[in-house]
Amino acid sequence: MTAKILCKGESILMSLPRMIRIILFLSLVSVLLCSCTSPASTSPIPSKQAPAQLSEPADKVELVFFHRPRRCEACIFAEQRIGYIVKTFFGDELQSGKLTLEVYDLGDKKSAATASKYGAIGTQLFINAIEDGVDHIRHIQEIWYWGCIDNESVFDETVKNIIQKALYGR
């Protein structure tokens, strides 16, 4: 079976199976492009949210990373780099329990309560500096920029500084 398609005044015969493959391919591409919630920018984005600045060091800091079930390269990169940074630069704080790193899949129903607490809707990083039992939750947006996976040192330094400020109030 064939369908007739007109393109710039020319008549082109295209088989129906080929049209279906093209439509499926375009659908797949659009799903992949929409599966990650990272903003499209070329440099780190300063957070519009006021940082949770504490006058004294926080009692405890929770670093919470959420991801969707379908993950892009940047999302996987972010999770791996954040884990590396925490283990490499904050091993003592991690071991003592002063700092925790939690990773949640938003497709898992067990993550629903935590996602609701943080207001997570996609691949996102949050930091919660807890002082006197009070949560100071901040959505970390400045790590998401187009090409973040190509600039590992800037990504690492940004995350490291955010954790230090939450842990030590500086």
C-alpha positions as CSV (number, residue, x, y, z in Angstrom):
1,M,0.0,0.0,0.0
2,T,1.3,3.4,-0.9
3,A,0.3,7.0,0.0
4,K,0.8,10.0,-2.2
5,I,2.6,12.9,-0.6
6,L,3.1,16.3,-2.3
7,C,6.3,18.1,-1.6
8,K,7.0,21.5,-3.3
9,G,4.8,20.6,-6.2
10,E,6.4,17.2,-6.8
11,S,4.6,13.9,-6.5
12,I,6.4,11.4,-4.3
13,L,5.3,7.9,-3.6
14,M,6.1,6.6,-0.1
15,S,5.2,3.2,1.3
16,L,2.9,3.2,4.4
17,P,5.5,1.2,6.4
18,R,8.1,3.8,5.7
19,M,5.8,6.6,6.8
20,I,5.1,4.7,10.1
21,R,8.8,4.3,10.7
22,I,9.4,8.0,10.2
23,I,6.5,8.9,12.5
24,L,7.8,6.5,15.2
25,F,11.3,7.9,14.9
26,L,10.1,11.5,15.3
27,S,8.0,10.5,18.2
28,L,10.9,8.8,19.9
29,V,13.1,11.8,19.3
30,S,10.5,14.1,20.9
31,V,10.2,11.9,23.9
32,L,13.9,11.7,24.4
33,L,14.2,15.5,24.2
34,C,11.4,16.0,26.7
35,S,12.5,13.4,29.2
36,C,15.0,15.6,31.0
37,T,14.0,18.8,32.9
38,S,17.3,20.6,32.6
39,P,17.0,24.2,31.4
40,A,18.7,24.9,28.1
41,S,21.5,27.4,28.9
42,T,25.2,27.5,28.3
43,S,26.5,28.5,31.7
44,P,25.6,27.9,35.3
45,I,22.4,29.6,36.3
46,P,22.5,31.6,39.5
47,S,19.7,30.5,41.8
48,K,16.7,32.9,42.0
49,Q,16.0,31.4,45.4
50,A,17.8,33.0,48.4
51,P,20.3,30.5,49.7
52,A,19.6,28.9,53.0
53,Q,22.3,31.0,54.8
54,L,22.7,30.1,58.4
55,S,24.5,32.2,60.9
56,E,25.9,29.1,62.5
57,P,26.8,25.7,61.0
58,A,23.7,23.5,60.4
59,D,23.1,20.6,62.7
60,K,22.6,18.3,59.7
61,V,22.6,18.7,56.0
62,E,20.6,16.5,53.6
63,L,21.6,16.4,49.9
64,V,18.6,15.0,48.0
65,F,18.7,14.1,44.3
66,F,15.5,13.2,42.4
67,H,15.4,11.7,39.0
68,R,12.8,10.4,36.6
69,P,12.6,6.8,35.5
70,R,13.9,7.7,32.1
71,R,17.3,9.3,32.5
72,C,19.4,11.4,30.1
73,E,23.2,11.5,30.1
74,A,23.2,14.8,32.0
75,C,21.0,13.4,34.8
76,I,23.2,10.3,35.2
77,F,26.4,12.5,35.1
78,A,24.9,14.8,37.8
79,E,24.1,11.9,40.2
80,Q,27.6,10.3,39.7
81,R,29.5,13.6,40.2
82,I,27.4,14.5,43.3
83,G,28.2,11.1,44.8
84,Y,31.9,11.5,44.0
85,I,32.0,15.0,45.5
86,V,30.3,14.0,48.7
87,K,32.6,10.9,49.2
88,T,35.8,12.7,48.2
89,F,35.4,16.1,50.0
90,F,32.9,15.3,52.7
91,G,33.7,11.8,53.8
92,D,34.0,12.6,57.5
93,E,30.7,14.5,57.5
94,L,29.1,11.7,55.6
95,Q,30.4,9.0,58.0
96,S,29.4,11.0,61.1
97,G,25.8,11.5,59.7
98,K,26.1,15.3,59.6
99,L,25.7,15.0,55.8
100,T,23.5,12.6,54.0
101,L,23.0,11.9,50.3
102,E,19.8,10.4,49.2
103,V,18.7,9.5,45.7
104,Y,15.1,9.0,44.7
105,D,13.4,7.7,41.6
106,L,10.2,9.7,41.0
107,G,8.7,6.7,39.3
108,D,8.9,4.7,42.6
109,K,5.8,5.1,44.8
110,K,8.0,4.9,47.8
111,S,9.5,8.3,46.8
112,A,6.2,10.1,46.8
113,A,6.3,11.5,50.4
114,T,9.8,12.7,50.1
115,A,9.1,14.2,46.6
116,S,6.2,16.0,48.1
117,K,8.2,17.4,51.0
118,Y,10.8,18.9,48.6
119,G,8.4,19.8,45.8
120,A,10.3,17.6,43.3
121,I,8.7,17.2,39.9
122,G,11.7,16.1,37.7
123,T,15.4,15.7,37.9
124,Q,16.4,18.0,40.6
125,L,18.9,18.5,43.4
126,F,17.9,19.9,46.8
127,I,19.9,20.7,49.9
128,N,18.2,20.8,53.3
129,A,20.3,22.6,56.1
130,I,18.6,21.5,59.3
131,E,19.1,23.8,62.3
132,D,17.4,23.3,65.6
133,G,15.0,20.8,63.9
134,V,13.9,23.4,61.3
135,D,14.3,22.5,57.6
136,H,15.9,25.1,55.3
137,I,15.3,23.5,51.9
138,R,16.8,25.0,48.8
139,H,16.4,23.8,45.2
140,I,19.8,23.9,43.6
141,Q,19.3,25.1,40.1
142,E,22.7,26.5,39.2
143,I,24.2,23.1,38.4
144,W,21.8,22.7,35.4
145,Y,23.0,24.3,32.3
146,W,23.5,23.1,28.7
147,G,26.9,21.4,28.5
148,C,27.2,20.8,32.3
149,I,28.6,17.4,31.5
150,D,31.4,19.1,29.4
151,N,32.6,21.2,32.3
152,E,33.2,18.8,35.2
153,S,35.4,21.2,37.2
154,V,32.8,24.0,37.3
155,F,30.1,21.5,38.2
156,D,32.2,20.0,41.0
157,E,33.2,23.3,42.4
158,T,29.6,24.6,42.3
159,V,28.2,21.6,44.2
160,K,31.2,21.6,46.7
161,N,30.6,25.3,47.5
162,I,26.9,24.8,48.1
163,I,27.5,21.9,50.5
164,Q,30.2,23.8,52.3
165,K,27.9,26.8,52.8
166,A,25.2,24.6,54.2
167,L,27.5,22.7,56.5
168,Y,29.5,25.5,57.8
169,G,27.5,28.7,57.2
170,R,30.2,30.2,55.0
